[in-house]
Amino acid sequence: MMKSTKLVAAVFCMLVGSACWADDPADEKERKERAAALARGEITFDDLKFDIEKGQAFEKKMLTKKIEGLHERTVQLRGFILPSTLFRETDIKEFVLVRDDQECCFGPGAALYDCVIVNLVDGVTTDFTTRPVTVKGKFTVKEYLYPDNKTHFAVFHLEGVSVK
């Protein structure tokens, strides 16, 4: 009886294990598509994620190699204009681009990697919209500190050449 139990257990582990280890073709296709988009400079806020605990002080060494590789590259990033950071609704030259349109996701307790400070180059402006926008421009890692010079409110910057 003991031998058959071990055999059943071994076969079960082999079958279940091989199913778990098998690469899902959909996952592989998605990885390839994401890599191609990244090579074209099409980034998402997911590409900007890094390990940081809520309330933890930011250190540049927290950034991933992927993020470091984006520094000073021309990219396109889709997100929402954070309305609470605007002083006007038209002819906007600078704004905060956020992952989603929920203002609760910005400010104290928000993930540091979920916002990008956008400054548009001379001659380029945009108007406020509640719909998502895609900003194209030069991406840089740039630390923005609150007046206390101790805590960060942003660590990413885009010098935008277009907003669509």
JOUR-V170894 format. One record per residue. PSI is psi in whole degrees, -180 to 180 (NA if undefined). NEAR is the number of other ideal C-beta (glycine too) atoms within 8 Angstrom. D_CENTER is the distance of its C-alpha to the mean C-alpha in Angstrom with 1 decimal. Layout:
<<PSI:NEAR:D_CENTER> <PSI:NEAR:D_CENTER>>
This chain:
<<-39:4:55.0> <-41:5:52.8> <-42:6:52.3> <-34:7:51.3> <-43:8:48.7> <-39:8:47.2> <-45:8:47.2> <-44:8:45.6> <-42:8:42.9> <-44:8:42.3> <-43:8:42.1> <-48:8:39.8> <-39:8:37.4> <-46:8:37.7> <-49:8:36.9> <-44:8:34.1> <-43:8:32.6> <-33:8:32.8> <-38:7:31.0> <-34:6:28.2> <-21:5:28.0> <135:6:28.3> <132:5:25.2> <121:6:24.2> <-34:6:24.6> <-41:6:21.9> <-42:8:19.3> <-43:9:20.6> <-44:8:20.4> <-42:8:16.8> <-43:8:15.9> <-42:8:18.0> <-41:8:16.6> <-42:8:13.0> <-40:8:14.5> <-42:8:16.5> <-43:9:13.8> <-40:11:11.9> <-31:6:15.4> <-4:6:15.9> <10:9:12.9> <102:8:11.2> <164:12:7.4> <169:8:4.9> <-26:10:1.9> <-32:5:3.5> <-17:10:4.3> <1:12:3.3> <144:8:5.1> <162:9:8.7> <118:4:12.0> <134:9:13.4> <152:5:15.9> <127:4:16.5> <-8:3:18.8> <142:6:18.4> <140:6:18.6> <139:10:15.9> <138:5:17.2> <-29:7:15.9> <-10:4:16.9> <-21:8:14.1> <143:8:11.7> <165:7:11.5> <-36:5:13.6> <-45:8:10.8> <-45:12:9.2> <-35:9:12.8> <-19:7:13.6> <-19:10:11.4> <125:9:13.5> <19:5:15.9> <152:9:15.0> <125:7:15.3> <169:13:12.2> <130:9:11.6> <130:13:8.7> <135:8:9.7> <-159:13:9.8> <144:11:12.7> <125:14:14.9> <111:13:15.6> <-31:8:19.4> <-7:6:20.5> <5:6:19.6> <148:11:21.8> <-6:2:25.5> <166:7:26.3> <-15:6:25.4> <162:7:26.4> <44:6:26.2> <133:14:23.0> <-18:7:22.1> <147:7:19.3> <173:10:16.8> <125:12:13.7> <127:15:10.9> <161:14:9.3> <-47:8:7.4> <176:8:11.0> <17:7:14.5> <112:5:15.6> <-19:9:16.6> <-17:4:17.1> <16:10:13.4> <148:11:13.9> <-162:5:16.6> <127:3:18.2> <-11:4:16.5> <154:9:13.1> <132:7:10.1> <-29:10:9.8> <3:11:6.1> <14:12:6.1> <150:15:8.2> <129:15:9.2> <126:13:12.9> <126:14:14.4> <125:10:18.0> <143:14:19.8> <161:9:22.4> <135:3:26.0> <-10:3:27.3> <129:11:24.0> <170:8:23.4> <168:10:22.0> <152:8:23.2> <141:11:21.5> <151:6:20.7> <-5:6:19.5> <160:4:18.1> <149:7:14.7> <156:13:14.7> <122:9:13.4> <131:15:13.5> <136:11:14.7> <-174:14:15.4> <121:10:15.3> <134:15:12.1> <152:10:13.2> <118:11:12.6> <123:9:14.9> <128:9:15.9> <121:9:17.0> <147:10:19.5> <165:8:21.4> <-23:4:25.2> <-8:6:26.0> <23:5:24.3> <-35:6:23.2> <149:7:19.9> <145:11:16.7> <-12:7:15.3> <156:13:12.5> <4:10:11.7> <147:13:10.0> <145:13:12.3> <125:16:12.9> <95:10:16.6> <135:13:16.7> <-15:9:19.6> <152:8:19.1> <122:11:17.7> <NA:5:18.5>>
